[in-house]
Amino acid sequence: MEVISQLQPALRLVTVNQLLLREEYQWLTRSSIRHLIFNTHERSNSKGEMIPGNGFDRVVVRVGRKVLIDLDEMVLWLKQQRNEPARSIPPEEVED
């Protein structure tokens, strides 16, 4: 049993409320986390066009109704967001 525990690092999982209490994530709000969780998967808009997900699903661990956040994956996801180029809006979609 000891060999298995040495091979697999323990998951660092926290609830949304616990995440908000951590000093390094004080910049997050409950609403911003809910927005990230809600928009994890690809979805369609009212015109039937597909809107890509934000990739946050790799951070979220669902156990029944409980939503947990994997802290290690959160760090990786944030680094990936920093490296992604900003998505620009095509000129034909901009309203005057």
N, C-alpha and C positions, 0 to 999 in steps of 0.2 A: 504494500500500500504506500510506503514511503517513496518508492521509485516513481510512481505515477504523480504524486504531488510535486516532486522535484522537476518532472518533465513539463508539466503544465503550470504556467504562472497563474496565480489567483486573479480572477476578474475584479476590477475595481468598479463596482456598480453603485450608483446613488440614485435616489429619487429626484424628481424635479425640485422639490423643496430643499433637499439637501444640497443640490447643486448651487442653488441661489445663495446658500449660506457660506459657500467656499469663497475665500478671499480672492482667488485668481479669476473667479467668474462673477464678480460684483457688477460688472458692466452689463450683464444679462438681466432681462426682466422676465417675469413669469409669462407675459404675453409673447415675448420674442421666442422663448423656448417652445411655447404652444404652436406658434407659427411655423417654426422649423419642423416640429413633429408632424403637423398637419400636412405640410407640403413635401413630405419625403418621397412619395411615389408619383409617377407620371399620371396626369389627369387631363381631362378635356375641358375646354371652356364652352361657353354657350353656343359658339359657332361650330363646335365639333372638332376644333383644332387641338392638337395635343400640346400640353404644357409639360416640359421636362421636370422631373423631380429634382430636389436639391441634393440628393445623395446622403442625407442625414439618417437614412434608414440603417446604415451600418453602425451608427452610434446608439440607436434605440433598441432596447431589449424589452420585449413585452412578455409578461408572465400573467396570464389571465387578463384582468383589467389594469394591473399595475404596470406602469411605464417606468423603466429604469434607463439610466444613461451610463454608458461605458466610458469612463474617463479617459482611458488610453486611446480609444477610437475617436473621442471628441478632440483630443490634441491633434491627431492625424488629420481629421476632417478640417479643422481650422487651418492647419498648414496648407492643405490642398486648396482651400478657398483663397488663401493669400496668393498662391501661385497661378490661379485661374485668371485669365484676362477678363476685364470687365465686359459684360455683354452690352453692346450698344443697340439702341433702338433704330431700326431702319427709318430713313426720312419719311417714307410714305405712311408710317404708323404714328408720326408725331402730329398731335392736334394743335392748331394755332389758337 
